[in-house]
Amino acid sequence: MKLTEEYISYEDEEEWQEEFDTLAGFIYTKLGRFPKVGEVIGNDRLKIEVLEVKGRRISKVKIYLGG
């Protein structure tokens, strides 16, 4: 799934208005490093929790929409 502004941006959320090729790429970019299991990134409208990491791959996440 290719993430674009259509999926992750809001008019008032400039920090989310970039294009990413993968969800993992989005997570790496926002954290600035490889995530740990249990880490959450997001804001009051969208949260992404890293549930599982295998080696250097994010293998499972949970996405929360809304507040």
One Martini backbone bead per residue (centre of mass of N, CA, C, O) as a GRO file, in nm:
protein
   67
    1MET     BB    1   0.094   0.038   0.025
    2LYS     BB    2   0.053   0.368  -0.064
    3LEU     BB    3   0.151   0.657   0.092
    4THR     BB    4  -0.032   0.957   0.110
    5GLU     BB    5  -0.191   1.242   0.166
    6GLU     BB    6  -0.471   1.106   0.152
    7TYR     BB    7  -0.405   0.932   0.425
    8ILE     BB    8  -0.204   1.142   0.627
    9SER     BB    9  -0.347   1.417   0.580
   10TYR     BB   10  -0.407   1.746   0.697
   11GLU     BB   11  -0.460   2.069   0.664
   12ASP     BB   12  -0.332   2.116   0.978
   13GLU     BB   13  -0.082   1.889   0.899
   14GLU     BB   14   0.223   1.942   0.784
   15GLU     BB   15   0.395   1.696   0.899
   16TRP     BB   16   0.215   1.486   0.696
   17GLN     BB   17   0.305   1.627   0.400
   18GLU     BB   18   0.413   1.348   0.268
   19GLU     BB   19   0.581   1.098   0.080
   20PHE     BB   20   0.532   0.738   0.078
   21ASP     BB   21   0.593   0.398   0.001
   22THR     BB   22   0.570   0.311   0.308
   23LEU     BB   23   0.495   0.256   0.628
   24ALA     BB   24   0.782   0.218   0.726
   25GLY     BB   25   0.892   0.483   0.605
   26PHE     BB   26   0.716   0.664   0.776
   27ILE     BB   27   0.818   0.571   1.053
   28TYR     BB   28   1.118   0.627   1.015
   29THR     BB   29   1.091   0.930   0.955
   30LYS     BB   30   0.943   1.020   1.218
   31LEU     BB   31   1.169   0.897   1.416
   32GLY     BB   32   1.476   0.864   1.286
   33ARG     BB   33   1.438   0.546   1.327
   34PHE     BB   34   1.420   0.247   1.453
   35PRO     BB   35   1.174   0.073   1.587
   36LYS     BB   36   0.995  -0.028   1.866
   37VAL     BB   37   0.818  -0.216   2.042
   38GLY     BB   38   0.533  -0.003   2.129
   39GLU     BB   39   0.553   0.222   1.954
   40VAL     BB   40   0.421   0.562   1.905
   41ILE     BB   41   0.269   0.742   1.643
   42GLY     BB   42   0.127   1.081   1.622
   43ASN     BB   43  -0.199   1.204   1.684
   44ASP     BB   44  -0.536   1.288   1.740
   45ARG     BB   45  -0.613   1.121   1.449
   46LEU     BB   46  -0.332   0.943   1.437
   47LYS     BB   47  -0.215   0.607   1.510
   48ILE     BB   48   0.100   0.416   1.539
   49GLU     BB   49   0.165   0.078   1.627
   50VAL     BB   50   0.423  -0.127   1.718
   51LEU     BB   51   0.402  -0.490   1.734
   52GLU     BB   52   0.623  -0.599   1.508
   53VAL     BB   53   0.963  -0.732   1.479
   54LYS     BB   54   1.180  -0.852   1.203
   55GLY     BB   55   1.456  -0.753   1.245
   56ARG     BB   56   1.445  -0.494   0.985
   57ARG     BB   57   1.122  -0.539   1.021
   58ILE     BB   58   0.799  -0.437   0.992
   59SER     BB   59   0.521  -0.667   1.057
   60LYS     BB   60   0.340  -0.499   1.280
   61VAL     BB   61   0.044  -0.294   1.303
   62LYS     BB   62  -0.149  -0.028   1.456
   63ILE     BB   63  -0.440   0.160   1.365
   64TYR     BB   64  -0.556   0.478   1.477
   65LEU     BB   65  -0.863   0.647   1.458
   66GLY     BB   66  -0.890   0.916   1.608
   67GLY     BB   67  -0.950   1.011   1.957
   0.00000   0.00000   0.00000
